[in-house]
Amino acid sequence: MKLGFFTMPIHPVGRDYSQTLREDRELAILADQLGFVDGFFGEHFTDAAENITSSLIFVAWLLEATKQIRLGTGTLNLPNHHPARLAAEVAMVDNMAKGRFLMGISPGGLPSDAEAMGNLDRDRNAMFLECINQVLEIWASEPPYNIKGEYWNVDIDRTQIPDIGQGRILRPYQKPHPPIVVTAVAPFSKGVAAAAARGWDPISANFLQPKWVKTHWPQYEEGCLTGNRVADPANWRVAKSIFVADTEEKARSYALAEDGPYYYYYRSLFTKLVKAGRANLFKTDQNQADEDLDLDTIVRQLIIFGTPQSVTDQLLGFRDEVGPFGTLLYAGHDWKDKKLAVRSMELMATDVIPAINAVVGE
């Protein structure tokens, strides 16, 4: 099992914006120093808590400050991007990263972003597919471009000057394009199967109950079969909210405190997802009424916390439940107590992951 991270992030509303940006940057630099293999950043531009507005810009900010970690968009919300501009900007960042970039994509999940972009009542899944198809076509073709769609057209013909390069959208560093990953948040996600059939790999969300995370693997196998590729657990990334401390008491008090960053994170997500009609993500029984959901219970179900030995045992139990996967993505949370937050990441890298791999034989 490899170790990476995924951060939306979710910071308390009212915190200094420039400070939280630098905190998230520091998280990534620390992760690189500790040997984390991947790091993903969310993208939301109408949210004061989830306040990284461009995952591409954030990745670019980190490239020269990190050495080994692969950095990814988590995710580019494609209905909010014009395919021509996106193809050009991703190609630029990928060439800056020289093999350390991962392209995470999705239809986007924040309704206020969709509303701001005029997409709230449009078919954002269809927009997602059209956008990525046009991006890939741009990278695979030569100008002049004449790509027609329902939502976007990419035409460069009348203004092309081939001799001096005008009219050409440049290509990524990785061939034929950066690795593409998709987030999986729904039980029995058909999107995982469709993505796997195209050679893309999934990230299972940390706010999904383990019994529903487990349903993603059969979908991935089905998609790989369709795409004539091997379904390798090494390609499955699973995110999880984790807090590790030197004592059980310290771990419990920080992870479960109602005024702490973990509780704040799930209060924010719970409020948003229930309002959006997606309370089912938190349910262990899909027939349960929304009003019967209890935030305290959800927090205890979805956060793994404790000493290194306790967290190791819990993660092994989680792996037994959902099945083998390649990379555990440590979910980023606000650094209310920086010393404890840093220590948790250190213990994950130095104690927990080696102990897990000693058991699973990797």
C-alpha positions as a Python dict, from the first residue, in 0.01 Angstrom:
ca = {
    (1, 'M'): (0, 0, 0),
    (2, 'K'): (135, 341, -101),
    (3, 'L'): (54, 667, 74),
    (4, 'G'): (-77, 985, -85),
    (5, 'F'): (-312, 1266, 11),
    (6, 'F'): (-629, 1435, -114),
    (7, 'T'): (-740, 1773, 15),
    (8, 'M'): (-1051, 1964, -92),
    (9, 'P'): (-966, 2157, 139),
    (10, 'I'): (-1229, 2259, 396),
    (11, 'H'): (-1115, 2542, 622),
    (12, 'P'): (-1329, 2728, 877),
    (13, 'V'): (-1506, 3021, 714),
    (14, 'G'): (-1339, 3341, 823),
    (15, 'R'): (-981, 3214, 842),
    (16, 'D'): (-727, 3432, 663),
    (17, 'Y'): (-735, 3324, 299),
    (18, 'S'): (-366, 3374, 229),
    (19, 'Q'): (-281, 3176, 541),
    (20, 'T'): (-495, 2875, 447),
    (21, 'L'): (-343, 2867, 98),
    (22, 'R'): (4, 2856, 246),
    (23, 'E'): (-105, 2592, 495),
    (24, 'D'): (-223, 2368, 212),
    (25, 'R'): (102, 2431, 29),
    (26, 'E'): (297, 2338, 340),
    (27, 'L'): (95, 2016, 368),
    (28, 'A'): (206, 1917, 17),
    (29, 'I'): (572, 2003, 79),
    (30, 'L'): (568, 1801, 401),
    (31, 'A'): (404, 1510, 221),
    (32, 'D'): (679, 1515, -40),
    (33, 'Q'): (946, 1513, 230),
    (34, 'L'): (774, 1218, 403),
    (35, 'G'): (758, 1008, 86),
    (36, 'F'): (392, 1044, -6),
    (37, 'V'): (361, 939, -369),
    (38, 'D'): (56, 1141, -484),
    (39, 'G'): (-121, 1460, -379),
    (40, 'F'): (-453, 1591, -510),
    (41, 'F'): (-617, 1932, -466),
    (42, 'G'): (-983, 2023, -500),
    (43, 'E'): (-1119, 2307, -709),
    (44, 'H'): (-1415, 2525, -612),
    (45, 'F'): (-1446, 2893, -689),
    (46, 'T'): (-1767, 2987, -505),
    (47, 'D'): (-1692, 2850, -158),
    (48, 'A'): (-1526, 3029, 133),
    (49, 'A'): (-1434, 2698, 302),
    (50, 'E'): (-1327, 2491, 0),
    (51, 'N'): (-1117, 2778, -122),
    (52, 'I'): (-865, 2650, -377),
    (53, 'T'): (-1021, 2802, -687),
    (54, 'S'): (-785, 2651, -943),
    (55, 'S'): (-622, 2316, -883),
    (56, 'L'): (-395, 2371, -1185),
    (57, 'I'): (-260, 2697, -1049),
    (58, 'F'): (-206, 2536, -710),
    (59, 'V'): (-15, 2244, -863),
    (60, 'A'): (201, 2487, -1061),
    (61, 'W'): (279, 2678, -739),
    (62, 'L'): (415, 2357, -585),
    (63, 'L'): (622, 2208, -864),
    (64, 'E'): (951, 2379, -784),
    (65, 'A'): (900, 2335, -408),
    (66, 'T'): (863, 1955, -431),
    (67, 'K'): (1092, 1688, -569),
    (68, 'Q'): (925, 1349, -605),
    (69, 'I'): (555, 1357, -528),
    (70, 'R'): (313, 1347, -820),
    (71, 'L'): (62, 1632, -800),
    (72, 'G'): (-290, 1614, -933),
    (73, 'T'): (-608, 1807, -987),
    (74, 'G'): (-878, 1675, -760),
    (75, 'T'): (-1064, 1762, -973),
    (76, 'L'): (-1091, 1976, -1282),
    (77, 'N'): (-1468, 2029, -1294),
    (78, 'L'): (-1504, 2006, -1669),
    (79, 'P'): (-1841, 2177, -1729),
    (80, 'N'): (-1678, 2494, -1595),
    (81, 'H'): (-1389, 2487, -1845),
    (82, 'H'): (-1370, 2554, -2218),
    (83, 'P'): (-1199, 2251, -2379),
    (84, 'A'): (-951, 2457, -2584),
    (85, 'R'): (-828, 2656, -2288),
    (86, 'L'): (-820, 2348, -2066),
    (87, 'A'): (-619, 2149, -2321),
    (88, 'A'): (-365, 2430, -2344),
    (89, 'E'): (-336, 2488, -1968),
    (90, 'V'): (-307, 2120, -1877),
    (91, 'A'): (-43, 2073, -2146),
    (92, 'M'): (155, 2362, -2001),
    (93, 'V'): (141, 2233, -1642),
    (94, 'D'): (225, 1880, -1756),
    (95, 'N'): (534, 2008, -1935),
    (96, 'M'): (630, 2205, -1625),
    (97, 'A'): (586, 1890, -1413),
    (98, 'K'): (777, 1660, -1653),
    (99, 'G'): (596, 1341, -1550),
    (100, 'R'): (474, 1443, -1204),
    (101, 'F'): (124, 1554, -1303),
    (102, 'L'): (-202, 1358, -1266),
    (103, 'M'): (-520, 1480, -1435),
    (104, 'G'): (-818, 1434, -1207),
    (105, 'I'): (-1152, 1517, -1373),
    (106, 'S'): (-1520, 1519, -1279),
    (107, 'P'): (-1853, 1684, -1365),
    (108, 'G'): (-1818, 1890, -1045),
    (109, 'G'): (-2024, 1859, -730),
    (110, 'L'): (-2067, 2212, -595),
    (111, 'P'): (-2405, 2354, -700),
    (112, 'S'): (-2301, 2717, -649),
    (113, 'D'): (-2015, 2672, -897),
    (114, 'A'): (-2260, 2531, -1150),
    (115, 'E'): (-2503, 2816, -1089),
    (116, 'A'): (-2232, 3079, -1127),
    (117, 'M'): (-2129, 2928, -1461),
    (118, 'G'): (-2488, 2899, -1587),
    (119, 'N'): (-2478, 2519, -1575),
    (120, 'L'): (-2706, 2444, -1281),
    (121, 'D'): (-2994, 2320, -1496),
    (122, 'R'): (-2783, 2171, -1774),
    (123, 'D'): (-2674, 1809, -1817),
    (124, 'R'): (-2334, 1838, -1651),
    (125, 'N'): (-2252, 1471, -1708),
    (126, 'A'): (-2298, 1525, -2082),
    (127, 'M'): (-2088, 1842, -2061),
    (128, 'F'): (-1818, 1649, -1875),
    (129, 'L'): (-1797, 1387, -2150),
    (130, 'E'): (-1800, 1639, -2432),
    (131, 'C'): (-1527, 1845, -2269),
    (132, 'I'): (-1285, 1559, -2206),
    (133, 'N'): (-1352, 1413, -2552),
    (134, 'Q'): (-1269, 1746, -2713),
    (135, 'V'): (-957, 1791, -2501),
    (136, 'L'): (-831, 1447, -2603),
    (137, 'E'): (-916, 1515, -2968),
    (138, 'I'): (-721, 1841, -2958),
    (139, 'W'): (-415, 1662, -2823),
    (140, 'A'): (-445, 1381, -3078),
    (141, 'S'): (-494, 1598, -3387),
    (142, 'E'): (-317, 1859, -3593),
    (143, 'P'): (-445, 2207, -3673),
    (144, 'P'): (-657, 2340, -3826),
    (145, 'Y'): (-909, 2233, -3563),
    (146, 'N'): (-1275, 2190, -3649),
    (147, 'I'): (-1433, 2019, -3347),
    (148, 'K'): (-1809, 2055, -3308),
    (149, 'G'): (-2017, 1977, -3001),
    (150, 'E'): (-2346, 2053, -2831),
    (151, 'Y'): (-2184, 2276, -2567),
    (152, 'W'): (-1856, 2392, -2722),
    (153, 'N'): (-1697, 2432, -3063),
    (154, 'V'): (-1321, 2449, -3118),
    (155, 'D'): (-1242, 2614, -3451),
    (156, 'I'): (-902, 2744, -3557),
    (157, 'D'): (-889, 2779, -3935),
    (158, 'R'): (-920, 3133, -4064),
    (159, 'T'): (-654, 3271, -3829),
    (160, 'Q'): (-395, 2995, -3850),
    (161, 'I'): (-36, 3089, -3951),
    (162, 'P'): (149, 2755, -3950),
    (163, 'D'): (494, 2897, -4031),
    (164, 'I'): (515, 3088, -3704),
    (165, 'G'): (309, 2847, -3493),
    (166, 'Q'): (-9, 3054, -3462),
    (167, 'G'): (-318, 2841, -3428),
    (168, 'R'): (-158, 2538, -3264),
    (169, 'I'): (-250, 2410, -2916),
    (170, 'L'): (54, 2244, -2763),
    (171, 'R'): (56, 1888, -2633),
    (172, 'P'): (128, 1741, -2289),
    (173, 'Y'): (467, 1613, -2179),
    (174, 'Q'): (330, 1264, -2098),
    (175, 'K'): (220, 1067, -2403),
    (176, 'P'): (-45, 1049, -2523),
    (177, 'H'): (-162, 1251, -2220),
    (178, 'P'): (-126, 1263, -1840),
    (179, 'P'): (-279, 974, -1644),
    (180, 'I'): (-649, 1046, -1598),
    (181, 'V'): (-827, 973, -1271),
    (182, 'V'): (-1190, 1021, -1170),
    (183, 'T'): (-1351, 1060, -829),
    (184, 'A'): (-1609, 802, -726),
    (185, 'V'): (-1863, 913, -467),
    (186, 'A'): (-2175, 710, -544),
    (187, 'P'): (-2247, 353, -432),
    (188, 'F'): (-2221, 108, -726),
    (189, 'S'): (-2084, 393, -939),
    (190, 'K'): (-2135, 325, -1309),
    (191, 'G'): (-1896, 609, -1375),
    (192, 'V'): (-1612, 393, -1243),
    (193, 'A'): (-1689, 127, -1504),
    (194, 'A'): (-1712, 381, -1785),
    (195, 'A'): (-1384, 542, -1678),
    (196, 'A'): (-1199, 212, -1646),
    (197, 'A'): (-1310, 113, -1996),
    (198, 'R'): (-1128, 422, -2124),
    (199, 'G'): (-808, 353, -1932),
    (200, 'W'): (-878, 589, -1644),
    (201, 'D'): (-851, 498, -1275),
    (202, 'P'): (-1073, 577, -973),
    (203, 'I'): (-1038, 762, -644),
    (204, 'S'): (-1300, 650, -391),
    (205, 'A'): (-1416, 934, -166),
    (206, 'N'): (-1336, 953, 204),
    (207, 'F'): (-1691, 1058, 295),
    (208, 'L'): (-1846, 738, 161),
    (209, 'Q'): (-1933, 451, 394),
    (210, 'P'): (-1693, 154, 358),
    (211, 'K'): (-1967, -81, 239),
    (212, 'W'): (-2022, 151, -60),
    (213, 'V'): (-1649, 198, -125),
    (214, 'K'): (-1640, -179, -163),
    (215, 'T'): (-1886, -157, -455),
    (216, 'H'): (-1639, 40, -667),
    (217, 'W'): (-1404, -252, -728),
    (218, 'P'): (-1655, -470, -921),
    (219, 'Q'): (-1737, -167, -1134),
    (220, 'Y'): (-1369, -113, -1203),
    (221, 'E'): (-1327, -481, -1298),
    (222, 'E'): (-1623, -458, -1533),
    (223, 'G'): (-1483, -148, -1703),
    (224, 'C'): (-1136, -298, -1738),
    (225, 'L'): (-1288, -605, -1901),
    (226, 'T'): (-1472, -384, -2148),
    (227, 'G'): (-1152, -190, -2218),
    (228, 'N'): (-942, -507, -2255),
    (229, 'R'): (-712, -414, -1968),
    (230, 'V'): (-608, -587, -1647),
    (231, 'A'): (-796, -479, -1335),
    (232, 'D'): (-500, -414, -1104),
    (233, 'P'): (-575, -311, -743),
    (234, 'A'): (-255, -105, -755),
    (235, 'N'): (-444, 145, -974),
    (236, 'W'): (-724, 200, -720),
    (237, 'R'): (-686, 498, -487),
    (238, 'V'): (-901, 520, -175),
    (239, 'A'): (-926, 835, 38),
    (240, 'K'): (-980, 821, 413),
    (241, 'S'): (-1003, 1069, 702),
    (242, 'I'): (-729, 966, 947),
    (243, 'F'): (-574, 1117, 1257),
    (244, 'V'): (-275, 956, 1429),
    (245, 'A'): (-137, 1068, 1765),
    (246, 'D'): (109, 940, 2020),
    (247, 'T'): (-170, 860, 2267),
    (248, 'E'): (-523, 731, 2226),
    (249, 'E'): (-661, 1009, 2441),
    (250, 'K'): (-502, 1281, 2231),
    (251, 'A'): (-622, 1117, 1909),
    (252, 'R'): (-980, 1083, 2031),
    (253, 'S'): (-1008, 1436, 2167),
    (254, 'Y'): (-874, 1598, 1847),
    (255, 'A'): (-1059, 1377, 1597),
    (256, 'L'): (-1399, 1392, 1770),
    (257, 'A'): (-1402, 1740, 1923),
    (258, 'E'): (-1709, 1929, 1801),
    (259, 'D'): (-1496, 2242, 1762),
    (260, 'G'): (-1216, 2048, 1591),
    (261, 'P'): (-1121, 2035, 1222),
    (262, 'Y'): (-1244, 1682, 1156),
    (263, 'Y'): (-1591, 1745, 1296),
    (264, 'Y'): (-1604, 2079, 1113),
    (265, 'Y'): (-1516, 1901, 788),
    (266, 'Y'): (-1800, 1650, 817),
    (267, 'R'): (-2049, 1910, 942),
    (268, 'S'): (-1978, 2113, 628),
    (269, 'L'): (-2001, 1813, 394),
    (270, 'F'): (-2310, 1676, 567),
    (271, 'T'): (-2489, 2009, 533),
    (272, 'K'): (-2400, 2044, 164),
    (273, 'L'): (-2477, 1689, 58),
    (274, 'V'): (-2808, 1663, 244),
    (275, 'K'): (-2914, 1996, 91),
    (276, 'A'): (-2815, 1862, -253),
    (277, 'G'): (-3019, 1544, -206),
    (278, 'R'): (-2716, 1318, -162),
    (279, 'A'): (-2758, 1212, 200),
    (280, 'N'): (-2742, 850, 81),
    (281, 'L'): (-2362, 874, 75),
    (282, 'F'): (-2360, 875, 455),
    (283, 'K'): (-2606, 589, 499),
    (284, 'T'): (-2519, 229, 577),
    (285, 'D'): (-2876, 137, 479),
    (286, 'Q'): (-3006, 312, 168),
    (287, 'N'): (-3362, 280, 302),
    (288, 'Q'): (-3279, 490, 607),
    (289, 'A'): (-3463, 821, 625),
    (290, 'D'): (-3250, 1132, 585),
    (291, 'E'): (-3380, 1276, 911),
    (292, 'D'): (-3252, 969, 1098),
    (293, 'L'): (-2891, 1045, 1008),
    (294, 'D'): (-2682, 1160, 1301),
    (295, 'L'): (-2365, 1364, 1252),
    (296, 'D'): (-2196, 1226, 1564),
    (297, 'T'): (-2244, 873, 1436),
    (298, 'I'): (-2122, 963, 1087),
    (299, 'V'): (-1806, 1122, 1226),
    (300, 'R'): (-1726, 811, 1429),
    (301, 'Q'): (-1798, 585, 1131),
    (302, 'L'): (-1583, 772, 880),
    (303, 'I'): (-1280, 888, 1078),
    (304, 'I'): (-1003, 646, 1167),
    (305, 'F'): (-810, 775, 1468),
    (306, 'G'): (-578, 648, 1739),
    (307, 'T'): (-218, 554, 1807),
    (308, 'P'): (-5, 416, 1522),
    (309, 'Q'): (-86, 58, 1624),
    (310, 'S'): (-458, 128, 1655),
    (311, 'V'): (-473, 308, 1320),
    (312, 'T'): (-276, 27, 1157),
    (313, 'D'): (-525, -229, 1287),
    (314, 'Q'): (-823, -19, 1177),
    (315, 'L'): (-683, 36, 829),
    (316, 'L'): (-612, -334, 790),
    (317, 'G'): (-972, -399, 890),
    (318, 'F'): (-1088, -138, 639),
    (319, 'R'): (-878, -303, 368),
    (320, 'D'): (-1026, -642, 456),
    (321, 'E'): (-1374, -493, 418),
    (322, 'V'): (-1333, -305, 88),
    (323, 'G'): (-1063, -522, -71),
    (324, 'P'): (-699, -455, -167),
    (325, 'F'): (-617, -115, -316),
    (326, 'G'): (-295, 48, -425),
    (327, 'T'): (-280, 392, -267),
    (328, 'L'): (-432, 522, 54),
    (329, 'L'): (-506, 893, 18),
    (330, 'Y'): (-479, 1066, 355),
    (331, 'A'): (-757, 1328, 357),
    (332, 'G'): (-639, 1680, 426),
    (333, 'H'): (-808, 1872, 708),
    (334, 'D'): (-761, 2218, 853),
    (335, 'W'): (-449, 2251, 1068),
    (336, 'K'): (-620, 2392, 1375),
    (337, 'D'): (-331, 2252, 1577),
    (338, 'K'): (-36, 2251, 1338),
    (339, 'K'): (187, 2046, 1567),
    (340, 'L'): (-70, 1766, 1596),
    (341, 'A'): (-152, 1777, 1223),
    (342, 'V'): (213, 1748, 1124),
    (343, 'R'): (274, 1472, 1377),
    (344, 'S'): (-18, 1274, 1236),
    (345, 'M'): (128, 1283, 886),
    (346, 'E'): (470, 1187, 1018),
    (347, 'L'): (332, 887, 1206),
    (348, 'M'): (136, 776, 898),
    (349, 'A'): (454, 772, 691),
    (350, 'T'): (702, 636, 944),
    (351, 'D'): (489, 393, 1148),
    (352, 'V'): (149, 311, 1000),
    (353, 'I'): (219, 242, 633),
    (354, 'P'): (532, 30, 701),
    (355, 'A'): (335, -171, 959),
    (356, 'I'): (50, -228, 713),
    (357, 'N'): (288, -341, 440),
    (358, 'A'): (464, -575, 679),
    (359, 'V'): (129, -750, 726),
    (360, 'V'): (6, -751, 365),
    (361, 'G'): (347, -850, 231),
    (362, 'E'): (426, -548, 17),
}
